[in-house]
């Protein structure tokens, strides 16, 4: 799956973490699907999954706020913590000009290819931990805290 965009974003949501609705594209079929990510779960945005979230996490207010938070551009995203954690995204080729925090952004994901310009990114703590990253190209001139950025990933194969 290839990351396409974020359509909804709340900076401070469930358990104080940012929440997102992201769109991924199947690289084989070109089909796009919407997913909900709230720091604890990453699930396809279907009625059944929304009902499960409401039942298991009692997060009506948080989901309501998320569904009412449409964004026009990735430029508004400052906190990408946990955004694609535990996701099936394999390719991320997107600039995020105002992203400051990327902690756990791709942790335990299927990410293999990452290309991005993130000029304001400061913190990448465990950003790719336990991922399958093999291709990495990024411009992060403001990076100050990169501890364990690639921890437990297959960093020996990064080109």
Helices and strands as residue ranges (DSSP letters): E 2-10, G 14-16, E 19-25, E 32-37, E 42-44, H 47-57, H 60-67, G 74-76, E 91-93, E 113-117, E 135-139, G 155-157
